[in-house]
Amino acid sequence: MRMDDAAGVLARADFFDICDEEQLRMLGFAGDRKHFEADAVIYKAGDTPTGAFVLIDGTVKARHEGAEAGKPYALSEPGSVISPTALIIDKPRPVTFTAVTDCELLFVPRAAFMKLARQHPELAERAAQRIQQDLGRYMHALEPLKGKMKGA
């Protein structure tokens, strides 16, 4: 995949709107296009991803494991980002991502994102704000369930 093509993929991805054009090009250069056959596991719950994936084409199923287990959901919108927090946080994930159809994804390594964030502190700040906003939306969505949760 050419660097400009990868930068274009990233430009369509929600999370990466925090990057300017040069930062998108640099991440695109570090990115790696990957093909997954239908039913292939992209990564399993309990794995520690080393970066994030951006959906180029296809459909991916996400299934939470353990205490967060629930109904699986699908990602099929080009530009959907799988595990954007993996760009910053080196922790196992409770979700298994599986290709439903043949899929093309762009892998963005955490090392490349963190190097860029160290070089551009304003990018690091925007990333922190984005993740904080996303977590706030998740917590707000859980608010109606608070009374039903154990110990509440």
N, C-alpha and C positions, 0 to 999 in steps of 0.2 A: 504494500500500500504506500503510495506516495505521501510525503509529509503534508502537502496541501490538502489531499483527500482526507487524511486523518484529522487535520485541523478543522475541516468542514464538518466532519462527523461530530467532533467535540463542540463546535459552535451551535449545533442543533440540540445539544444535550443540556437539560435544565441546570444541573449542578455547575457546569463549566461556563455559565454566563457570568461567573465571577472573574473570569480571565479576560485579559485584553488579547488582541490579535497575535501579538508576538508570543505571549504565554501559551496560547492555543497551538501555535506552530511548534513551540518547543516540546509541549506535551505530545503533540501529534508525532513528532520525530521519535520520541521515546516509546510511543505506543506500538502495540503489536496486534495486527488483525488475526483473529482466531476463528476457525470454523468448527462448529459442533454439530454432529449428526443428531437427528431426532432421537430422543431418549437418553442422550449422553448427559452425564452429570457435569455441570460447570464447576460447582463445588458443593461439598456436603456440610450439613450442620456439624459443628465441632471443628471444622477446618478454620485456619487463620488465613484469609485471603491476603495476598501481597500487593493488592491494588484493587481498582474498580474496573468494571466492564461497562461499555456503552453498547447498547443494542443497535446494530446497523440494519439487520433484516431477520425476520423470523419471530417466533413466539417462545418465551421462556416461562416456566412455571416456578413459583416460589412457594415453598412449604415450610412453615415454622415447625420446629421440633420441641419436645419437652414441654415445660410449663406454658409456653406461648403457643402451643399447638392449636391450630384452628383450620379453617377452610383455606385450601391453597388459592392463590391468585395468580393471574397471568400478566405478563408484560409483553406487549406486542407493538407498542408505539416506538418507531425509530427515534433514537436519542434517549430512551429510558436508561437510567444509570442504575446498575446493580452494585449495591454496597458503597455508596460514596464515602461513608465514614471510614472504609478500609484504606482510603488515601491518607488518613491521618492516624488512625487507631490500629494498633497491632494486637488484636484480640480475636479469639474464635467467634464465629457467627452462629446464631441459633437457627439459621435458615438453610435449606437445601435448594439450590437452583438447578433445574433440569431443562434441557432443550425439549420443547414440545414438537417443534418442526426443525428442519435443518436451520441453523442460525449462523449469522455472521456477527461477531462482536469485536469491539476494539478494546484491548486490555491496556489500562493506564497504570504503570507501576507506582506504588507508594513512594519508592526511592526518588523517582523523577519528580513527583508532585512536591515532596518535602524539600528537595533541593531547590526547586523553583520558589517555594514558600519562604525558604531561608534567604534567598536572594531578593525577594520582593515581599517585605513585611506587610504591605497593604493587601496582598493576595492572602496571606495567612489570616489576617483580620477578617477579610470577606468570607473566607472558608469557615472560620469559627462562627461568624454571625449566621451563615446559611445553616450550618448544622444545628445551632441553637434554635433557630426558627423552626426547622424541621422537627426537632425533638419537642418543641412547644406545641406544634400541631398534633403530634402523636399523643402527647399527654392530654391535650384538650379533647381529643377523640375518645380517650379512655374515661374521662370524667363521669359520663352517665353510668359507667359500670362500677364506679368507686364503692357504692353502697353494697354491691353484690360480691365484692372481693373479700377473700378470707381476712379476718382480723379487722375489717373496717367497721 
